Amino acid sequence: MTDPTPSAERLAAGSPAYRRTSLAMFVGGFATFAMLYATQPLLPQLAEDFAVGPAQASLAVSGGTAAMAFLLIPASVLSDRFGRERLMKLSLALAAAVSIASAAVTDFTQLLVLRALLGAMLAGLPAAAMAYLSEEIAPEAQGRAMGLFIGGNALGGMSGRFLSAVITEWGSWRWALGAMGALGVVAAVVFWRGLPPSRHFRSREAAIGRILRDIRAIATDPGLPWLFLVGFLLMGTFVGLFNYLAFRLSDAPYRLSHTAIGAIFLLYPIGSWASAFAGRVADRHGRRNALWVMVAVMGAGLAATLAAPLAVVIAGVAVCTFGFFASHALASGWVARRAPERPALASALYLSSYYLGASAIGTVAGGAWSAGRWPGVVALLGACTLATLGAALRLRRVRKAGSEATG
């Protein structure tokens, strides 16, 4: 539905309401991904405390990302029916309560159930955030607002991992998860008080027939399914790398502390620079020429982590991080350009594939760790990277569509 409200009545950059909206969305995105990924650096400790293997321990991350992946599209439909603001506020508040509850579990099954519930609750915020900003913010200011929200996502993912590792070093993983829940409560209060009410939302019925037609059109596009596969493999490889890097670095010969392992996640700011760099390369040379190169860079970094010196391992992780974020920026942007008539649904399907990859490959890599330790993990993730490279090269031959053909 086209909103008839003129853009002049939307929130303009620099206005008090715009600043409140930007702050609320930044804080909401920060807390969402801080809570979602807080368990990743804690996997060795969880495996030890609950007497489970690495693959089982990884479900403390994969369970949440899988639940989010499956709920993104239903949550986007709910936001169309009942409103973006209401869904986002409820999502963040409930997730904070679940995170606090997860600190008091008595067995591993309870932890997995609550982590999956956390992912399900959190799905409402990313599912509705972009639609809210596009409806409420003036067109000329939307890029900045959306960029700030995405920046909050990345910073929250990095900070949640690092802070949970530091808190576990000085207390326990229970204190860490409780602290992430407390952070979520603070974020929910800021979000509820700061986010202006929706003024331009128009409720829409969930027309199943229309949604199915749109999905069919997306599935038969010659390029979009390949891009969804790229997202699945990219995120799965990246999460698998960091899931079992914690096991490797806590083992001989490194024996790093929780804080030192958590500090590895401070490499994430490389991703912000990589995303911007990839955008400039795409503008100059095209996405189809840039994507496969960035995937190859990611593979080179992964291979470098096989070296023994810690400095080389960290350098390899940094290169892999650069290649991942650059590739993800190129692929996700390409999805929107190929589906200008269905950008929200196409993006939701890409994100669902993206987080399903994190769950599936992130868990399967645990078997590779048990069978072959770090070389086994790299062999599996290397195979995923080669498959991603193959998909990227296949995309070079796909006919241009949507705004690709005119831009």
C-alpha positions as CSV (number, residue, x, y, z in Angstrom):
1,M,0.0,0.0,0.0
2,T,1.3,3.5,-0.9
3,D,1.3,5.9,2.0
4,P,-0.2,9.2,0.9
5,T,1.4,11.2,3.7
6,P,3.9,13.7,2.2
7,S,7.5,13.2,3.1
8,A,7.6,16.8,4.6
9,E,5.4,15.4,7.5
10,R,7.9,12.7,8.3
11,L,10.7,13.0,10.8
12,A,13.4,15.2,9.4
13,A,17.1,14.8,10.2
14,G,18.1,17.0,13.2
15,S,14.6,17.2,14.7
16,P,14.2,16.1,18.3
17,A,11.9,13.3,17.2
18,Y,14.4,12.1,14.7
19,R,17.1,12.1,17.3
20,R,14.9,10.1,19.7
21,T,14.1,7.6,17.0
22,S,17.7,7.2,16.0
23,L,18.8,6.7,19.6
24,A,16.0,4.2,20.3
25,M,16.7,2.2,17.2
26,F,20.5,2.1,17.9
27,V,19.9,1.0,21.5
28,G,17.3,-1.6,20.4
29,G,19.6,-3.1,17.7
30,F,22.6,-3.1,20.1
31,A,20.7,-5.0,22.8
32,T,19.1,-7.4,20.3
33,F,22.4,-8.8,19.1
34,A,24.3,-8.4,22.4
35,M,21.8,-10.8,23.9
36,L,21.6,-13.2,20.9
37,Y,25.4,-13.8,20.7
38,A,26.4,-13.5,24.3
39,T,26.8,-17.3,24.6
40,Q,29.3,-17.6,21.7
41,P,32.6,-17.0,23.7
42,L,31.2,-19.1,26.6
43,L,30.9,-22.4,24.7
44,P,33.9,-24.1,26.3
45,Q,32.7,-23.2,29.8
46,L,29.1,-24.4,29.0
47,A,30.5,-27.7,27.6
48,E,32.5,-28.2,30.8
49,D,29.7,-27.2,33.2
50,F,27.0,-29.3,31.6
51,A,29.3,-32.2,30.5
52,V,28.3,-31.9,26.8
53,G,30.4,-32.0,23.6
54,P,31.4,-29.0,21.5
55,A,28.6,-29.6,18.9
56,Q,26.0,-29.8,21.7
57,A,27.4,-26.7,23.4
58,S,27.1,-24.8,20.1
59,L,23.3,-25.2,20.2
60,A,23.4,-22.4,22.8
61,V,24.1,-20.1,19.9
62,S,22.5,-22.0,17.0
63,G,19.2,-22.5,18.8
64,G,18.7,-18.7,19.1
65,T,19.7,-18.0,15.5
66,A,17.5,-20.8,14.1
67,A,14.5,-19.6,16.0
68,M,15.1,-16.0,14.8
69,A,15.5,-17.3,11.2
70,F,12.2,-19.2,11.3
71,L,10.3,-16.3,12.9
72,L,11.5,-13.4,10.8
73,I,8.9,-13.8,8.1
74,P,5.9,-14.5,10.4
75,A,7.1,-11.5,12.5
76,S,7.1,-9.3,9.4
77,V,3.5,-10.3,8.7
78,L,2.5,-9.6,12.3
79,S,4.1,-6.1,12.0
80,D,2.0,-5.5,8.8
81,R,-1.1,-6.4,10.7
82,F,-0.6,-5.0,14.2
83,G,2.0,-2.3,13.9
84,R,5.8,-2.0,13.9
85,E,6.2,0.0,17.1
86,R,4.0,-2.3,19.2
87,L,5.8,-5.5,18.0
88,M,9.3,-4.1,18.5
89,K,8.7,-2.8,22.0
90,L,7.1,-6.1,23.1
91,S,9.9,-8.1,21.4
92,L,12.7,-6.3,23.2
93,A,11.0,-6.4,26.6
94,L,10.1,-10.1,26.5
95,A,13.6,-11.0,25.2
96,A,15.2,-9.2,28.2
97,A,13.1,-11.3,30.6
98,V,14.1,-14.5,28.8
99,S,17.8,-13.6,29.0
100,I,17.6,-13.0,32.7
101,A,15.7,-16.3,33.2
102,S,18.4,-18.2,31.3
103,A,20.9,-17.3,34.0
104,A,19.0,-19.5,36.5
105,V,18.7,-22.7,34.5
106,T,19.5,-26.0,36.2
107,D,20.3,-28.2,33.1
108,F,21.4,-27.8,29.5
109,T,18.0,-28.6,28.1
110,Q,16.5,-25.6,29.9
111,L,19.2,-23.4,28.6
112,L,18.6,-24.5,25.0
113,V,14.8,-23.9,25.3
114,L,15.3,-20.4,26.7
115,R,18.0,-19.5,24.1
116,A,15.6,-20.6,21.3
117,L,12.8,-18.6,23.0
118,L,15.1,-15.6,23.1
119,G,15.7,-15.8,19.4
120,A,12.0,-16.1,18.7
121,M,11.3,-13.1,20.9
122,L,14.1,-11.0,19.3
123,A,12.8,-11.7,15.7
124,G,10.2,-9.0,16.0
125,L,12.7,-6.1,16.1
126,P,14.8,-6.7,13.0
127,A,11.6,-7.9,11.1
128,A,9.9,-4.5,11.7
129,A,12.7,-2.0,12.1
130,M,13.4,-1.2,8.5
131,A,9.7,-0.9,7.7
132,Y,9.2,1.5,10.6
133,L,12.1,3.7,9.6
134,S,11.0,3.8,5.9
135,E,7.5,4.9,7.0
136,E,8.4,7.4,9.7
137,I,11.7,9.0,8.6
138,A,11.9,11.5,5.7
139,P,13.4,9.9,2.6
140,E,16.5,12.1,2.6
141,A,17.3,11.1,6.2
142,Q,16.5,7.3,6.0
143,G,20.0,6.2,5.0
144,R,21.5,7.7,8.1
145,A,18.9,6.3,10.4
146,M,19.1,2.8,8.9
147,G,22.9,3.0,9.0
148,L,22.8,3.8,12.7
149,F,20.5,0.9,13.4
150,I,22.7,-1.5,11.5
151,G,25.7,-0.1,13.3
152,G,24.0,-0.8,16.6
153,N,23.5,-4.4,15.5
154,A,27.2,-4.9,14.7
155,L,28.4,-3.0,17.8
156,G,25.9,-5.0,20.0
157,G,27.1,-8.3,18.6
158,M,30.7,-7.4,19.3
159,S,30.1,-5.9,22.7
160,G,27.8,-8.7,23.9
161,R,30.4,-11.3,23.1
162,F,33.3,-9.4,24.7
163,L,31.4,-8.3,27.8
164,S,30.0,-11.8,28.5
165,A,33.6,-13.2,28.2
166,V,34.9,-10.6,30.7
167,I,32.1,-11.1,33.2
168,T,32.6,-14.9,33.0
169,E,36.3,-14.4,33.7
170,W,35.5,-12.5,37.0
171,G,32.3,-14.4,37.9
172,S,30.5,-17.1,35.9
173,W,28.5,-17.5,32.7
174,R,25.3,-17.1,34.8
175,W,26.4,-13.6,35.8
176,A,27.2,-12.9,32.2
177,L,23.8,-13.9,30.9
178,G,22.1,-12.1,33.7
179,A,24.1,-9.0,32.9
180,M,23.0,-9.2,29.2
181,G,19.4,-9.5,30.4
182,A,19.8,-6.4,32.6
183,L,21.3,-4.6,29.6
184,G,18.2,-5.7,27.7
185,V,15.9,-4.2,30.4
186,V,17.7,-0.9,30.2
187,A,17.5,-0.9,26.4
188,A,13.8,-1.8,26.6
189,V,13.1,1.2,28.9
190,V,15.0,3.6,26.6
191,F,13.2,2.1,23.5
192,W,9.7,2.3,25.0
193,R,10.3,5.9,26.3
194,G,12.2,7.2,23.2
195,L,10.6,5.7,20.2
196,P,7.9,8.1,18.8
197,P,4.5,6.5,18.1
198,S,3.9,5.4,14.5
199,R,2.1,8.1,12.5
200,H,2.1,6.6,9.0
201,F,1.5,2.9,9.7
202,R,-1.5,1.5,7.8
203,S,-2.6,-2.0,8.9
204,R,-2.8,-4.6,6.2
205,E,-4.4,-8.0,6.1
206,A,-2.1,-10.9,5.7
207,A,-3.1,-12.0,2.2
208,I,-1.8,-15.6,2.0
209,G,-2.3,-15.8,-1.7
210,R,-0.3,-12.7,-2.4
211,I,2.5,-13.8,-0.1
212,L,2.7,-17.2,-1.9
213,R,2.7,-15.5,-5.3
214,D,5.5,-13.3,-4.2
215,I,7.5,-16.2,-2.8
216,R,7.0,-18.1,-6.1
217,A,8.3,-15.1,-8.1
218,I,11.3,-14.8,-5.9
219,A,12.0,-18.6,-6.0
220,T,11.9,-18.6,-9.8
221,D,14.3,-15.6,-10.2
222,P,17.5,-16.8,-11.7
223,G,19.7,-15.0,-9.2
224,L,17.9,-14.7,-5.8
225,P,18.1,-18.4,-4.8
226,W,21.8,-18.3,-5.4
227,L,22.1,-15.2,-3.2
228,F,20.2,-16.9,-0.5
229,L,22.6,-19.8,-0.7
230,V,25.5,-17.3,-0.5
231,G,24.0,-15.9,2.7
232,F,23.5,-19.3,4.2
233,L,27.1,-20.4,3.5
234,L,28.7,-17.1,4.5
235,M,27.1,-16.8,7.9
236,G,27.5,-20.5,8.6
237,T,31.2,-20.4,7.9
238,F,31.7,-17.2,9.9
239,V,29.8,-18.5,13.0
240,G,31.5,-21.9,12.7
241,L,34.9,-20.1,12.8
242,F,34.2,-18.2,15.9
243,N,32.3,-21.0,17.7
244,Y,35.3,-23.3,17.7
245,L,38.0,-20.7,17.7
246,A,37.1,-20.4,21.4
247,F,37.8,-24.1,21.9
248,R,41.1,-23.9,20.1
249,L,42.4,-20.9,21.9
250,S,41.4,-22.2,25.4
251,D,43.3,-25.4,24.6
252,A,47.0,-26.1,24.5
253,P,49.3,-24.5,23.5
254,Y,47.5,-21.1,23.9
255,R,45.5,-21.5,27.1
256,L,44.0,-18.1,26.7
257,S,41.7,-16.7,29.4
258,H,38.0,-15.9,28.8
259,T,38.8,-12.2,28.5
260,A,41.6,-12.8,26.0
261,I,39.3,-15.0,23.9
262,G,36.6,-12.4,24.1
263,A,39.0,-9.7,22.9
264,I,39.2,-11.5,19.6
265,F,35.7,-10.2,18.9
266,L,37.1,-6.7,19.0
267,L,38.1,-7.4,15.4
268,Y,34.5,-6.8,14.4
269,P,35.0,-3.0,13.6
270,I,37.0,-4.3,10.6
271,G,33.6,-5.3,9.3
272,S,32.3,-1.7,9.3
273,W,35.2,-0.6,7.1
274,A,34.9,-3.7,5.0
275,S,31.2,-3.1,4.2
276,A,31.9,0.5,3.2
277,F,34.9,-0.6,1.1
278,A,32.9,-3.3,-0.6
279,G,30.2,-0.7,-1.5
280,R,32.8,1.5,-3.2
281,V,34.2,-1.5,-5.1
282,A,30.7,-2.5,-6.2
283,D,30.0,1.0,-7.4
284,R,33.2,1.0,-9.5
285,H,33.3,-2.6,-10.7
286,G,29.9,-4.1,-10.1
287,R,28.7,-6.6,-7.5
288,R,29.1,-9.6,-9.8
289,N,32.8,-8.8,-10.2
290,A,33.4,-7.9,-6.5
291,L,31.6,-10.7,-4.7
292,W,33.7,-13.7,-5.7
293,V,36.9,-11.7,-4.9
294,M,35.7,-10.9,-1.4
295,V,34.7,-14.6,-0.9
296,A,38.2,-15.6,-2.0
297,V,39.7,-13.1,0.6
298,M,37.6,-14.8,3.3
299,G,38.9,-18.2,2.2
300,A,42.5,-17.0,2.4
301,G,42.0,-15.7,5.9
302,L,40.4,-19.0,6.9
303,A,43.4,-20.9,5.6
304,A,45.8,-18.7,7.5
305,T,44.3,-19.8,10.8
306,L,45.9,-23.2,10.3
307,A,49.3,-21.7,11.2
308,A,50.6,-22.3,14.7
309,P,51.8,-18.8,15.8
310,L,49.0,-16.9,17.6
311,A,49.7,-13.7,15.7
312,V,49.2,-15.4,12.4
313,V,46.0,-17.0,13.6
314,I,44.6,-13.6,14.7
315,A,45.7,-12.1,11.4
316,G,43.9,-14.8,9.6
317,V,40.7,-14.2,11.6
318,A,41.0,-10.5,10.8
319,V,41.3,-11.2,7.0
320,C,38.4,-13.7,7.2
321,T,36.3,-11.1,9.1
322,F,37.0,-8.5,6.4
323,G,36.1,-10.9,3.6
324,F,32.9,-12.0,5.4
325,F,31.5,-8.5,6.1
326,A,32.4,-7.3,2.6
327,S,30.7,-10.4,1.0
328,H,27.6,-10.1,3.2
329,A,27.3,-6.3,2.3
330,L,27.5,-7.1,-1.4
331,A,25.1,-10.1,-1.3
332,S,22.4,-8.4,0.9
333,G,22.5,-5.2,-1.3
334,W,22.2,-7.3,-4.4
335,V,19.0,-9.0,-3.1
336,A,17.2,-5.6,-2.8
337,R,18.4,-4.6,-6.3
338,R,17.1,-7.8,-7.9
339,A,13.7,-7.6,-6.2
340,P,12.6,-3.9,-6.3
341,E,8.9,-4.9,-6.2
342,R,9.2,-7.3,-3.2
343,P,12.2,-5.9,-1.3
344,A,10.9,-6.6,2.2
345,L,10.0,-10.3,1.5
346,A,13.2,-10.9,-0.5
347,S,15.3,-9.4,2.3
348,A,13.5,-11.4,5.0
349,L,14.1,-14.6,3.0
350,Y,17.8,-13.7,2.7
351,L,18.1,-13.1,6.4
352,S,16.3,-16.3,7.2
353,S,18.8,-18.2,5.0
354,Y,21.6,-16.2,6.7
355,Y,20.6,-17.2,10.2
356,L,19.8,-20.8,9.3
357,G,23.3,-21.1,8.0
358,A,24.6,-19.9,11.3
359,S,22.6,-22.6,13.1
360,A,23.2,-25.5,10.7
361,I,26.9,-25.1,9.8
362,G,27.7,-23.7,13.2
363,T,26.4,-26.9,14.8
364,V,27.8,-29.4,12.2
365,A,31.2,-27.9,12.6
366,G,31.2,-29.3,16.1
367,G,31.4,-32.8,14.6
368,A,34.4,-31.7,12.6
369,W,36.1,-30.4,15.7
370,S,35.5,-33.7,17.5
371,A,36.9,-35.7,14.5
372,G,39.8,-33.5,13.5
373,R,40.2,-30.6,15.9
374,W,41.0,-27.3,14.2
375,P,42.2,-28.8,10.9
376,G,38.9,-30.6,10.7
377,V,36.9,-27.4,11.3
378,V,38.9,-25.6,8.7
379,A,38.4,-28.4,6.2
380,L,34.6,-28.2,6.6
381,L,34.5,-24.4,6.5
382,G,36.9,-24.4,3.6
383,A,34.5,-26.6,1.7
384,C,31.7,-24.2,2.5
385,T,33.8,-21.3,1.3
386,L,34.5,-23.1,-2.0
387,A,30.8,-23.7,-2.4
388,T,30.2,-20.0,-1.8
389,L,32.9,-19.1,-4.4
390,G,31.1,-21.4,-6.9
391,A,27.8,-19.7,-6.2
392,A,29.4,-16.2,-6.6
393,L,31.0,-17.2,-9.9
394,R,27.6,-18.6,-11.0
395,L,26.0,-15.2,-10.2
396,R,28.4,-13.5,-12.6
397,R,26.6,-15.2,-15.5
398,V,23.0,-14.3,-14.2
399,R,21.1,-11.9,-16.3
400,K,20.6,-8.5,-14.7
401,A,17.2,-7.7,-13.3
402,G,15.3,-5.0,-11.3
403,S,17.3,-1.9,-10.6
404,E,20.5,-3.8,-11.6
405,A,19.4,-3.3,-15.2
406,T,18.9,0.4,-14.9
407,G,21.4,1.4,-12.2
